[in-house]
Amino acid sequence: MVENRPLATFFAHLVLILGAVIVTFPILFTLLASTYEGSDVASGRVTLWPGTMGLENYWLALTSGARYTAQNPAAHMLLNSAIMAVTIAVGKIFISLLSAFAVVYFRFPGRMLCFWVIFLTLMLPVEVRILPTYKVISDLGMLDSYAGLTVPLIASATATLLFRQFFMTVPPELAEAAKIDGAGPLKFFWDILMPLSVTNIAALFVILFIYGWNQYLWPLLITTSGGMDTVVIGMKKMIGGDDTQTDWGVVMATTILAMLPPIVIIVVMQRWFVKGLVEQEK
Amino acid sequence: MTPASSAQAPFQNKLLPLLLLLPQLLITVVFFYWPSVQAVQQSLYIEDPFGLNSEFAGLANFTELFRNSSYVDAFLRSLFFSAAVSGLSLGLSLLFAVCADRVVRGATGYKTLLLLPYAIAPALAGVTWMFVVHPSIGILGRALVAMGVEWNYLLNGNQAMALVIFAAAWKQISYNFIFFLAGLQSIPHSLMEAAAIDGAGPGKRFRDIVFPLLSPTAFFLLVVNIVYAFFETFGVIHAVTSGGPAKATEILVYKVYSDGVVGLDIGGSAAQSVILMLIVIVLTVVQFRFVERKVHY
């Protein structure tokens, strides 16, 4: 800061500590409650000190699911979430790279039309066209499948725009040189453009993985069999109508398991995540 | 928003670029355009719930919506909800960003913690807050009840609304924080020093330098937050209140779902979809026309 004001700095720390408490408290409370017996949680006996049922709750959550409500083991739901998140992230990055490459490095009839067709999808979020999209999936026989869960979410205007912007900053001489050396477009794409894009791809992967992992409305519509539940959906299904019949300890353990992978990714890849986010919206 | 100028077009090939674009175009047409056209078409028809009969109805579905008080209520509720979520989240994250910009010691720790909500699914954000304020299992909820407050968001609509607003705003703090902090850190240090030498205190500097330079970022975030509150908070509401109690938390996106998927009112739900689509189009145009040009990171 410009001048040294100890009082202002102290106040800033105070606000940030308060912010950190607001941000972490619900996560912390869920974590604490996940170490208690379900009936203790239901009757509000959770304190700010961990209980003794932690290992048992997490083991039960992972291998068989909550008591009283028929549920799948979280291990299986976590696998579904991972398949969904990775497929969406990799798929989006792959088709966006190809599209951006085509738009930047070629001149062909209909190029502007293709660009606008992709660009305008920004205005058609899935929340807005729920039923007709569901109908398309059902007509294609893709209900209750990994394909139905992922493919419709793979088109991505923002990722295409991001890569397009990046390719335009790559010196055109590189492509010229590659051409003189006898490299075709695909060889140039793979051997020169891809290695240059690694950081962008990594940054985008973090964001898209979290986007895919945290999907809710789409899996809710597209999957009906319990075996296809993602962990975010399955977790919600465990909360029965009757509080006393809900196995809260296991429910909360499952909630923590559902939050863990994206949290780990953000903490470990913080720098890339921030870069990816700011770049993506540029 | 136009593709690269013709300076950069080294490869001559007519077929290959179309092949490269094919996967993206295919998915876009099949899963974006086709359903959107269908939504517009369905919105003009009245169909019985089993899809056996449909009859052209013109704009009847739309006029019916606005004659229906439950739709108008949901519309107004969505406006209130998104204003509250955006206001709360933008306000808090600006405060945190200004403080984080100031502190040196522990800055990384604070930043890491403030990024956490981004990682959490809206539905899980809602559910964890529900755990905390639940009148019988939550530590805060029980404390409120013990203090004699009639706290029960399962029965009280205003309390339910407050809970989903808070959970939705909480989830958005990280995003706003990152952009505000980036905005603050891009303000040249020399500018602030010069102002300080001229005798401007922190309050005056914030008003005359920081605020004007940050306002494009703030405007961009406002649009993003409105879009978020309108369209991405479905998970929070579905997981916490299911639109209840007595529709107190039913916003437009939730209503499209409950009327269409649960209530099987195809035409009405499609008409609602079309209205939502128009809202997204307006917001997206605003974002690109006015924001793209003015925001500099």
HADDOCK unambig.tbl for C-alpha pairs under 7 A between the chains (distance, minus, plus):
assign (segid A and resid 1 and name CA) (segid B and resid 102 and name CA) 5.85 0.50 0.50
assign (segid A and resid 2 and name CA) (segid B and resid 192 and name CA) 6.75 0.50 0.50
assign (segid A and resid 2 and name CA) (segid B and resid 193 and name CA) 5.84 0.50 0.50
assign (segid A and resid 9 and name CA) (segid B and resid 102 and name CA) 6.82 0.50 0.50
assign (segid A and resid 9 and name CA) (segid B and resid 103 and name CA) 6.26 0.50 0.50
assign (segid A and resid 12 and name CA) (segid B and resid 99 and name CA) 4.63 0.50 0.50
assign (segid A and resid 12 and name CA) (segid B and resid 103 and name CA) 6.77 0.50 0.50
assign (segid A and resid 13 and name CA) (segid B and resid 103 and name CA) 6.99 0.50 0.50
assign (segid A and resid 15 and name CA) (segid B and resid 96 and name CA) 6.93 0.50 0.50
assign (segid A and resid 16 and name CA) (segid B and resid 96 and name CA) 6.08 0.50 0.50
assign (segid A and resid 16 and name CA) (segid B and resid 99 and name CA) 6.71 0.50 0.50
assign (segid A and resid 16 and name CA) (segid B and resid 110 and name CA) 6.66 0.50 0.50
assign (segid A and resid 19 and name CA) (segid B and resid 96 and name CA) 6.93 0.50 0.50
assign (segid A and resid 20 and name CA) (segid B and resid 110 and name CA) 6.58 0.50 0.50
assign (segid A and resid 20 and name CA) (segid B and resid 113 and name CA) 5.98 0.50 0.50
assign (segid A and resid 20 and name CA) (segid B and resid 114 and name CA) 6.24 0.50 0.50
assign (segid A and resid 23 and name CA) (segid B and resid 114 and name CA) 6.39 0.50 0.50
assign (segid A and resid 23 and name CA) (segid B and resid 117 and name CA) 6.94 0.50 0.50
assign (segid A and resid 26 and name CA) (segid B and resid 128 and name CA) 5.44 0.50 0.50
assign (segid A and resid 26 and name CA) (segid B and resid 129 and name CA) 5.63 0.50 0.50
assign (segid A and resid 26 and name CA) (segid B and resid 132 and name CA) 6.10 0.50 0.50
assign (segid A and resid 27 and name CA) (segid B and resid 128 and name CA) 6.55 0.50 0.50
assign (segid A and resid 29 and name CA) (segid B and resid 132 and name CA) 6.83 0.50 0.50
assign (segid A and resid 30 and name CA) (segid B and resid 128 and name CA) 6.36 0.50 0.50
assign (segid A and resid 41 and name CA) (segid B and resid 137 and name CA) 5.83 0.50 0.50
assign (segid A and resid 42 and name CA) (segid B and resid 136 and name CA) 6.79 0.50 0.50
assign (segid A and resid 42 and name CA) (segid B and resid 137 and name CA) 5.13 0.50 0.50
assign (segid A and resid 43 and name CA) (segid B and resid 136 and name CA) 6.36 0.50 0.50
assign (segid A and resid 43 and name CA) (segid B and resid 137 and name CA) 5.95 0.50 0.50
assign (segid A and resid 44 and name CA) (segid B and resid 136 and name CA) 5.96 0.50 0.50
assign (segid A and resid 44 and name CA) (segid B and resid 137 and name CA) 4.33 0.50 0.50
assign (segid A and resid 44 and name CA) (segid B and resid 138 and name CA) 6.55 0.50 0.50
assign (segid A and resid 95 and name CA) (segid B and resid 23 and name CA) 6.37 0.50 0.50
assign (segid A and resid 95 and name CA) (segid B and resid 24 and name CA) 5.72 0.50 0.50
assign (segid A and resid 98 and name CA) (segid B and resid 20 and name CA) 5.30 0.50 0.50
assign (segid A and resid 98 and name CA) (segid B and resid 21 and name CA) 6.44 0.50 0.50
assign (segid A and resid 99 and name CA) (segid B and resid 20 and name CA) 5.97 0.50 0.50
assign (segid A and resid 99 and name CA) (segid B and resid 21 and name CA) 4.80 0.50 0.50
assign (segid A and resid 99 and name CA) (segid B and resid 24 and name CA) 6.91 0.50 0.50
assign (segid A and resid 102 and name CA) (segid B and resid 17 and name CA) 4.68 0.50 0.50
assign (segid A and resid 102 and name CA) (segid B and resid 20 and name CA) 6.18 0.50 0.50
assign (segid A and resid 102 and name CA) (segid B and resid 21 and name CA) 6.63 0.50 0.50
assign (segid A and resid 103 and name CA) (segid B and resid 3 and name CA) 6.90 0.50 0.50
assign (segid A and resid 104 and name CA) (segid B and resid 3 and name CA) 6.83 0.50 0.50
assign (segid A and resid 104 and name CA) (segid B and resid 4 and name CA) 5.99 0.50 0.50
assign (segid A and resid 104 and name CA) (segid B and resid 9 and name CA) 6.93 0.50 0.50
assign (segid A and resid 105 and name CA) (segid B and resid 8 and name CA) 6.49 0.50 0.50
assign (segid A and resid 105 and name CA) (segid B and resid 9 and name CA) 4.82 0.50 0.50
assign (segid A and resid 105 and name CA) (segid B and resid 10 and name CA) 6.17 0.50 0.50
assign (segid A and resid 105 and name CA) (segid B and resid 11 and name CA) 6.15 0.50 0.50
assign (segid A and resid 106 and name CA) (segid B and resid 9 and name CA) 5.16 0.50 0.50
assign (segid A and resid 106 and name CA) (segid B and resid 10 and name CA) 6.80 0.50 0.50
assign (segid A and resid 106 and name CA) (segid B and resid 11 and name CA) 5.48 0.50 0.50
assign (segid A and resid 106 and name CA) (segid B and resid 12 and name CA) 6.47 0.50 0.50
assign (segid A and resid 106 and name CA) (segid B and resid 17 and name CA) 6.56 0.50 0.50
assign (segid A and resid 107 and name CA) (segid B and resid 9 and name CA) 6.16 0.50 0.50
assign (segid A and resid 108 and name CA) (segid B and resid 14 and name CA) 5.45 0.50 0.50
assign (segid A and resid 118 and name CA) (segid B and resid 28 and name CA) 6.98 0.50 0.50
assign (segid A and resid 121 and name CA) (segid B and resid 32 and name CA) 6.78 0.50 0.50
assign (segid A and resid 123 and name CA) (segid B and resid 280 and name CA) 5.77 0.50 0.50
assign (segid A and resid 123 and name CA) (segid B and resid 281 and name CA) 5.35 0.50 0.50
assign (segid A and resid 123 and name CA) (segid B and resid 284 and name CA) 6.58 0.50 0.50
assign (segid A and resid 124 and name CA) (segid B and resid 32 and name CA) 6.70 0.50 0.50
assign (segid A and resid 124 and name CA) (segid B and resid 277 and name CA) 6.61 0.50 0.50
assign (segid A and resid 127 and name CA) (segid B and resid 231 and name CA) 6.25 0.50 0.50
assign (segid A and resid 127 and name CA) (segid B and resid 253 and name CA) 6.78 0.50 0.50
assign (segid A and resid 128 and name CA) (segid B and resid 273 and name CA) 5.14 0.50 0.50
assign (segid A and resid 128 and name CA) (segid B and resid 276 and name CA) 6.00 0.50 0.50
assign (segid A and resid 128 and name CA) (segid B and resid 277 and name CA) 5.95 0.50 0.50
assign (segid A and resid 129 and name CA) (segid B and resid 35 and name CA) 6.67 0.50 0.50
assign (segid A and resid 129 and name CA) (segid B and resid 36 and name CA) 6.22 0.50 0.50
assign (segid A and resid 129 and name CA) (segid B and resid 39 and name CA) 6.59 0.50 0.50
assign (segid A and resid 129 and name CA) (segid B and resid 273 and name CA) 5.75 0.50 0.50
assign (segid A and resid 131 and name CA) (segid B and resid 260 and name CA) 6.75 0.50 0.50
assign (segid A and resid 132 and name CA) (segid B and resid 35 and name CA) 4.76 0.50 0.50
assign (segid A and resid 132 and name CA) (segid B and resid 38 and name CA) 6.13 0.50 0.50
assign (segid A and resid 132 and name CA) (segid B and resid 39 and name CA) 6.00 0.50 0.50
assign (segid A and resid 133 and name CA) (segid B and resid 31 and name CA) 6.29 0.50 0.50
assign (segid A and resid 133 and name CA) (segid B and resid 35 and name CA) 5.09 0.50 0.50
assign (segid A and resid 136 and name CA) (segid B and resid 35 and name CA) 6.98 0.50 0.50
assign (segid A and resid 152 and name CA) (segid B and resid 27 and name CA) 6.52 0.50 0.50
assign (segid A and resid 152 and name CA) (segid B and resid 31 and name CA) 5.59 0.50 0.50
assign (segid A and resid 155 and name CA) (segid B and resid 24 and name CA) 5.79 0.50 0.50
assign (segid A and resid 155 and name CA) (segid B and resid 27 and name CA) 6.05 0.50 0.50
assign (segid A and resid 155 and name CA) (segid B and resid 28 and name CA) 5.98 0.50 0.50
assign (segid A and resid 168 and name CA) (segid B and resid 4 and name CA) 6.83 0.50 0.50
assign (segid A and resid 172 and name CA) (segid B and resid 8 and name CA) 6.02 0.50 0.50
assign (segid A and resid 175 and name CA) (segid B and resid 10 and name CA) 6.70 0.50 0.50
assign (segid A and resid 176 and name CA) (segid B and resid 10 and name CA) 6.58 0.50 0.50
assign (segid A and resid 185 and name CA) (segid B and resid 11 and name CA) 6.59 0.50 0.50
assign (segid A and resid 210 and name CA) (segid B and resid 119 and name CA) 6.38 0.50 0.50
assign (segid A and resid 214 and name CA) (segid B and resid 121 and name CA) 4.51 0.50 0.50
assign (segid A and resid 216 and name CA) (segid B and resid 235 and name CA) 5.94 0.50 0.50
assign (segid A and resid 217 and name CA) (segid B and resid 235 and name CA) 6.69 0.50 0.50
assign (segid A and resid 236 and name CA) (segid B and resid 239 and name CA) 6.27 0.50 0.50
assign (segid A and resid 259 and name CA) (segid B and resid 120 and name CA) 5.76 0.50 0.50
assign (segid A and resid 262 and name CA) (segid B and resid 119 and name CA) 5.08 0.50 0.50
assign (segid A and resid 263 and name CA) (segid B and resid 116 and name CA) 6.37 0.50 0.50
assign (segid A and resid 263 and name CA) (segid B and resid 119 and name CA) 5.25 0.50 0.50
assign (segid A and resid 266 and name CA) (segid B and resid 119 and name CA) 6.69 0.50 0.50
assign (segid A and resid 267 and name CA) (segid B and resid 112 and name CA) 6.55 0.50 0.50
